Amino acid sequence: MDAIPVKTLVPILGFGLGLIFGATAQRTNFCTMGAISDIAVMGDWNRFRAWLLAIAVAILGSQGLQAMGLIELNRSVYLTTNFGWFGSILGGLLFGFGMTMAGGCGSKTTVRLGAGNLKSLVVFIVLAVFSYMTMRGLIGAARMRVEDVANVNLKAAGLAAQGVPDLLARLTPLGPAWARWLTVIAIGVGFLGFCFSSPSFRSSPRNIAAGLVIGALIPTGWFVTGVIGKDEFDPTFLASFTFVAPVGESLMYLMTFTGATLNFGIAVVGGVILGAFLAAKASGQFRIEAFTNAPDLIRHMIGGALMGVGGVMALGCTIGQGITGMSTLAAGSVLAFASIVAGGFFGIKYLEEGSLSGAFQAF
């Protein structure tokens, strides 16, 4: 029997990983917007700790693959020498605010879609359209002009990447290897310590399972695209989980099937939807949910649009930058992660106060 071509095998494996992600997120209620809301409204940090646990596992696993020489994370979009600090901050703020308007981030929208939420279907379509517009369409030209002005070329400063270890090695007497492992320990092990220092979190198997499984999927995604997808003549683009650009590409794939290429990201999106559907049906949680009124529809559409624009500007979402990007230890991912959290808090205060001025005062 002939071997399955790499270009076919990678999407198949991506679809399988997406099934696991969708089922896990649906059954554990893993939600980064919900995590921020829990802190802001109830002072409950458990779901946020699940997010940090996923980041820690992703960092340790991804950096382990890098140390073994299996992957080269500098090939990823997160570690280029073009340091897009402005896009990370503004895009992160827009995405964080937008996900509160839409009732969830890109990954949660995809999971809810699989579980029968028609509101998420609208958000999914709007997010897809605006992400593609920002990547290659009407908004794309303005985005690229802003990037040309704001981006910092780190190559001119002698840096090979925008990783935190690269910056640390340049600014201190530490060598590159010491700088990398010091960063891994400070962030990865530090997050683990913060998570499990909480008795409440330690007694929450659902949140622990969510963090461990979703965190482990990130280095697995790197392995699929970077090792299994390795081809000297036609290599697969090094990538892992993210839910902004792939959502836009998924919509384009559905509309232009014969002229489009199925890739890892598109396959993951399809797998997440099916995984969430199967988990929801198995647990009796599948139900059709629609908008209650016109303002509810408008708010979700605005949220989807902001996530589409912001996610592309920031090069990712709560998963794409908040976990996958963080696993590369990119400085831009740290900025985007912090900005998404800040935008999410501001969005929650806006919904509570009912006005931007009230949200600014509360924030």
Order of alpha helices (4+ residues) and beta strands (2+ residues): alpha-alpha-alpha-beta-alpha-alpha-alpha-alpha-beta-alpha-alpha-alpha-alpha-alpha-alpha-alpha-alpha-alpha-alpha
